[in-house]
Structures are given as structure tokens and as C-alpha cells.
């Protein structure tokens, strides 16, 4: 069985792959068991809670925000993160450890 792709099909596959990689890089990282990576990308949905994660074993230092029932691992030194933590604290909802 011989598989061959035309130049236009190959270009299309490359474009789709690049789109998927770019999209994944722009999304906030969702939490699984602990944050192994973080994202600096701002969360655009309403944030209701936050939690600070200290580094240990394979987990990295992170601020974990909860939004619409989802958990997002964010880079603690991202410019918008400190402002959001402060805003939540002022609303009487400080980050937990």
C-alpha cells in the first residue's frame, strides 16, 4: 500500500498541527492532581477561588484559580495574578494553602 500526500495536503496538515499547538499554548493550564506546569495567560471567565501550591516532587509553585468549576495552574509572577489575588482578598475570599 503506497501513501502519498500532495503538496497542498501536506501544507494543510502542517497548518492544522500549528493551529493546535498555538491554541494549546494560549490556554490556561487545567489542574489534574497537582500543577506540573503553569501558564501566564489570563483567565477570562469569573474567578471564584484561589489556592497557593508550594513546590514538591513533580509539582511546581503555582497559584491555582477556580473558575466555573475548573482549576487553572497559573504562574505566580504573572503580572495579572497578584492583582487577582489581591482582588479576591478584598472580597473576603483569600487564597488558601
N, CA and C of each residue as an Amber inpcrd file, in Angstrom:
protein
   291
   0.8500000  -1.1640000   0.0000000   0.0000000   0.0000000   0.0000000
   0.9000000   1.2330000   0.0000000   0.6730000   2.1250000  -0.9150000
   1.5130000   3.3040000  -1.0780000   0.7320000   4.5450000  -0.6680000
   1.2640000   5.2710000   0.3170000   0.6280000   6.5070000   0.7630000
   1.4360000   7.6880000   0.2560000   0.7700000   8.6030000  -0.3540000
   1.4580000   9.8280000  -0.7550000   0.5020000  10.9990000  -0.5650000
   1.0620000  12.0890000  -0.1350000   0.2750000  13.2920000   0.0690000
   0.7110000  14.3350000  -0.9390000  -0.2470000  15.0270000  -1.4700000
   0.0950000  16.1090000  -2.3810000   0.6810000  17.2560000  -1.5750000
   1.2830000  18.1810000  -2.2480000   1.8740000  19.3380000  -1.5850000
   0.8110000  20.1240000  -0.8180000  -0.3650000  20.2760000  -1.4040000
  -1.4220000  21.0330000  -0.7240000  -1.9440000  20.2820000   0.5030000
  -2.0170000  18.9520000   0.4320000  -2.4490000  18.1780000   1.5920000
  -1.4190000  18.2720000   2.7150000  -0.1530000  18.2100000   2.3610000
   0.9140000  18.3270000   3.3580000   0.8730000  19.6960000   4.0200000
   0.6980000  20.7340000   3.2200000   0.6310000  22.0920000   3.7560000
  -0.5650000  22.2390000   4.6920000  -1.6730000  21.6340000   4.3260000
  -2.8770000  21.6970000   5.1520000  -2.6410000  21.0020000   6.4930000
  -2.0080000  19.8350000   6.4710000  -1.7110000  19.1140000   7.7070000
  -0.7820000  19.9160000   8.6090000   0.2030000  20.5670000   8.0290000
   1.1330000  21.3920000   8.7990000   0.3880000  22.5600000   9.4380000
  -0.5060000  23.1900000   8.6790000  -1.2790000  24.3190000   9.2160000
  -2.1650000  23.8830000  10.3800000  -2.8150000  22.7390000  10.2450000
  -3.6780000  22.2330000  11.3130000  -2.8440000  21.9280000  12.5560000
  -1.6960000  21.2990000  12.3760000  -0.8190000  20.9880000  13.5080000
  -0.3580000  22.2630000  14.2000000   0.0150000  23.2810000  13.4190000
   0.4650000  24.5460000  14.0010000  -0.6680000  25.2270000  14.7620000
  -1.8710000  25.1590000  14.2260000  -3.0300000  25.7460000  14.8910000
  -3.2800000  25.0760000  16.2390000  -3.1980000  23.7460000  16.2730000
  -3.4100000  23.0230000  17.5230000  -2.3450000  23.3670000  18.5570000
  -1.0990000  23.4410000  18.1370000  -0.0120000  23.7800000  19.0580000
  -0.1870000  25.1980000  19.5770000  -0.5130000  26.1330000  18.7020000
  -0.7030000  27.5260000  19.0990000  -1.8750000  27.6570000  20.0550000
  -2.9750000  26.9710000  19.7650000  -4.1580000  27.0360000  20.6220000
  -3.8400000  26.4800000  22.0030000  -3.1510000  25.3610000  22.0650000
  -2.8090000  24.7520000  23.3500000  -1.8990000  25.6620000  24.1600000
  -1.0090000  26.3820000  23.5060000  -0.0750000  27.2590000  24.2120000
  -0.7730000  28.5010000  24.7660000  -1.9320000  28.8580000  24.2320000
  -2.6280000  30.0800000  24.6410000  -3.6920000  29.8340000  25.7020000
  -3.9460000  28.6000000  26.0360000  -4.9760000  28.2820000  27.0080000
  -4.3780000  28.1750000  28.4010000  -5.1090000  28.6240000  29.4240000
  -4.6360000  28.3870000  30.7790000  -4.5340000  26.8900000  31.0330000
  -3.5960000  26.4890000  31.8630000  -3.3760000  25.0780000  32.1450000
  -4.4150000  24.6020000  33.1610000  -5.1460000  23.5480000  32.8280000
  -6.1080000  22.9900000  33.7680000  -5.3850000  22.0510000  34.7410000
  -5.8670000  22.0090000  35.9680000  -5.2680000  21.2110000  37.0230000
  -5.7140000  19.7600000  36.9120000  -4.7930000  18.8450000  37.1340000
  -5.1440000  17.4260000  37.2180000  -4.9990000  17.0090000  38.6880000
  -3.8570000  16.4970000  39.1340000  -3.7080000  16.1960000  40.5580000
  -2.9130000  17.2890000  41.2570000  -1.9420000  17.8280000  40.5680000
  -1.2040000  18.9900000  41.0500000  -0.6530000  19.6920000  39.8120000
  -0.2130000  20.8990000  39.9840000   0.3200000  21.6470000  38.8430000
   1.7590000  21.2230000  38.5720000   1.9840000  20.6720000  37.3990000
   3.3330000  20.3190000  36.9700000   3.8990000  21.3990000  36.0600000
   3.0130000  22.2340000  35.5260000   3.3700000  23.3720000  34.6720000
   2.3920000  24.4940000  34.9760000   2.7710000  25.6980000  34.5880000
   1.8730000  26.8380000  34.7850000   1.7360000  27.6240000  33.4920000
   0.7500000  28.4860000  33.4730000   0.5170000  29.3700000  32.3410000
   0.4390000  30.8060000  32.8470000   0.9530000  31.7280000  32.0530000
   0.8450000  33.1550000  32.3790000  -0.3650000  33.7770000  31.7090000
  -1.0540000  33.0070000  30.8820000  -2.1890000  33.5030000  30.1110000
  -3.3600000  33.8310000  31.0410000  -3.9300000  35.0220000  30.9630000
  -5.0390000  35.4020000  31.8550000  -6.2810000  34.5300000  31.6710000
  -6.9830000  34.3160000  32.7530000  -8.2380000  33.5690000  32.7310000
  -9.3470000  34.5790000  32.4660000 -10.1690000  34.3010000  31.4780000
 -11.1790000  35.2780000  31.0500000 -12.5510000  35.0520000  31.6770000
 -12.7490000  33.9140000  32.3390000 -14.0280000  33.6510000  32.9940000
 -13.9270000  34.0770000  34.4620000 -15.0660000  34.3050000  35.1320000
 -15.0300000  34.7780000  36.5210000 -14.3080000  33.7970000  37.4560000
 -13.3620000  34.3190000  38.2280000 -12.5980000  33.5080000  39.1750000
 -13.2840000  33.5950000  40.5330000 -13.5440000  32.4340000  41.1380000
 -14.2570000  32.4050000  42.4120000 -13.3650000  32.0780000  43.6020000
 -12.2890000  31.3220000  43.3830000 -11.4040000  30.9170000  44.4750000
  -9.9730000  30.8480000  43.9830000  -9.0580000  30.8390000  44.9490000
  -7.6620000  30.5870000  44.6020000  -6.9910000  29.8150000  45.7260000
  -5.9430000  29.1220000  45.3310000  -5.1830000  28.3110000  46.2720000
  -3.7240000  28.4050000  45.8670000  -2.8400000  28.4610000  46.8490000
  -1.4140000  28.5040000  46.5680000  -0.8440000  27.0960000  46.6850000
  -0.0620000  26.6970000  45.6850000   0.5910000  25.3900000  45.7090000
   2.0890000  25.6010000  45.8690000   2.6520000  24.9620000  46.8720000
   4.0960000  25.0200000  47.0830000   4.7570000  23.9250000  46.2500000
   5.9950000  24.1490000  45.8080000   6.6690000  23.1160000  45.0140000
   7.0110000  21.8880000  45.8660000   6.8170000  20.7140000  45.2810000
   7.1940000  19.4490000  45.9200000   7.2190000  18.3630000  44.8570000
   8.1980000  17.5100000  44.9090000   8.3900000  16.4250000  43.9470000
   8.2000000  16.9420000  42.5230000   7.1570000  16.5080000  41.8390000
   6.9330000  16.9310000  40.4480000   5.9780000  18.1240000  40.3370000
   5.5020000  18.6430000  41.4650000   4.5950000  19.7930000  41.4600000
   5.4060000  21.0910000  41.5290000   4.9720000  22.0940000  40.7800000
   5.6730000  23.3790000  40.7530000   4.9150000  24.4070000  41.5900000
   5.6060000  25.4800000  41.9400000   4.9540000  26.5860000  42.6460000
   3.9100000  27.1870000  41.7070000   2.6860000  27.3670000  42.2100000
   1.6080000  27.8640000  41.3540000   0.5170000  28.5210000  42.1850000
  -0.2300000  29.3880000  41.5400000  -1.4880000  29.8860000  42.0890000
  -2.5680000  29.1620000  41.2960000  -3.4140000  28.4400000  42.0010000
  -4.4670000  27.6630000  41.3490000  -5.7740000  28.4270000  41.5060000
  -6.3000000  28.8870000  40.3820000  -7.5680000  29.6160000  40.3890000
  -8.6960000  28.6650000  40.0180000  -9.8650000  28.8790000  40.6290000
 -11.0670000  28.1300000  40.2830000 -12.0030000  29.0690000  39.5410000
 -12.4750000  28.6050000  38.3900000 -13.3940000  29.3800000  37.5640000
 -14.3620000  28.4240000  36.8840000 -15.6320000  28.6350000  37.0930000
 -16.6730000  27.7790000  36.5060000 -16.4340000  26.3010000  36.8030000
 -15.9590000  26.0010000  38.0070000 -15.7280000  24.6180000  38.4050000
 -14.4300000  24.0180000  37.8900000 -13.6820000  24.7540000  37.1040000
 -12.3970000  24.2780000  36.5870000 -11.2650000  24.9040000  37.3830000
 -10.1520000  24.1910000  37.4730000  -8.9780000  24.6680000  38.1910000
  -7.8760000  24.9640000  37.1820000  -7.2180000  26.1200000  37.3490000
  -6.1870000  26.5520000  36.4160000  -4.8840000  26.8370000  37.1530000
  -3.8040000  26.2820000  36.6330000  -2.4660000  26.4660000  37.2000000
  -1.8450000  27.7100000  36.5760000  -1.5920000  28.7090000  37.3890000
  -1.0440000  29.9500000  36.8480000   0.3160000  30.2550000  37.4570000
   1.1210000  30.9380000  36.6750000   2.4560000  31.3410000  37.0910000
   2.3240000  32.4480000  38.1330000   2.8440000  32.2270000  39.3440000
   2.6490000  33.2000000  40.4250000   3.1580000  34.6050000  40.1250000
   4.1750000  34.7370000  39.2720000   4.7440000  36.0580000  38.9970000
   4.1760000  36.7110000  37.7350000   3.1440000  36.1080000  37.1490000
   2.4880000  36.7460000  36.0010000   1.8700000  38.0540000  36.4940000
   1.9810000  39.1280000  35.7180000   1.5330000  40.4520000  36.1760000
   0.0820000  40.4980000  36.6780000  -0.8080000  39.7910000  36.0610000
  -2.2170000  39.8670000  36.4230000  -2.5590000  39.0400000  37.6610000
  -1.7180000  38.0650000  38.0100000  -2.0330000  37.1400000  39.1020000
  -2.0750000  37.8560000  40.4570000  -1.0710000  38.6690000  40.7570000
  -1.0380000  39.3810000  42.0450000  -2.2650000  40.2780000  42.2060000
  -2.6620000  40.9410000  41.1340000  -3.8390000  41.8160000  41.1890000
  -5.1050000  41.0020000  41.4660000  -5.2140000  39.8360000  40.8540000
  -6.3990000  38.9950000  41.0590000  -6.4370000  38.4380000  42.4800000
  -5.2870000  38.0310000  43.0110000  -5.2170000  37.5350000  44.3870000
  -5.6360000  38.6380000  45.3590000  -5.1480000  39.8440000  45.1300000
  -5.4940000  40.9940000  45.9780000  -6.9950000  41.2900000  45.8930000
  -7.5420000  41.2340000  44.6910000  -8.9760000  41.4800000  44.4890000
  -9.8180000  40.4570000  45.2520000  -9.4360000  39.1850000  45.1760000
 -10.1770000  38.1420000  45.8940000 -10.0810000  38.3560000  47.4070000
  -8.9050000  38.7520000  47.8880000  -8.7140000  39.0110000  49.3200000
  -9.6270000  40.1460000  49.7780000  -9.7140000  41.2190000  48.9750000
 -10.5750000  42.3620000  49.3230000 -12.0470000  41.9610000  49.3760000
 -12.4250000  40.9760000  48.5680000 -13.8110000  40.4980000  48.5460000
 -14.0780000  39.4970000  49.6720000 -13.0700000  39.2750000  50.5340000
 -13.2390000  38.3370000  51.6360000 -13.0400000  36.8930000  51.2370000
 -12.3250000  36.6660000  50.1500000 -12.1000000  35.3160000  49.6490000
 -10.6020000  35.1060000  49.4050000  -9.7930000  35.0950000  50.4760000
  -8.3420000  34.9840000  50.2880000  -7.9260000  33.6010000  49.7940000
  -6.7540000  33.5450000  49.2050000  -6.2100000  32.2640000  48.7400000
  -5.9050000  31.3710000  49.9380000  -6.1250000  30.0870000  49.7630000
  -5.7950000  29.1050000  50.7970000  -4.5000000  28.3990000  50.4200000
  -3.9480000  27.6460000  51.3570000  -2.7170000  26.8860000  51.0980000
  -3.0240000  25.4180000  51.0050000
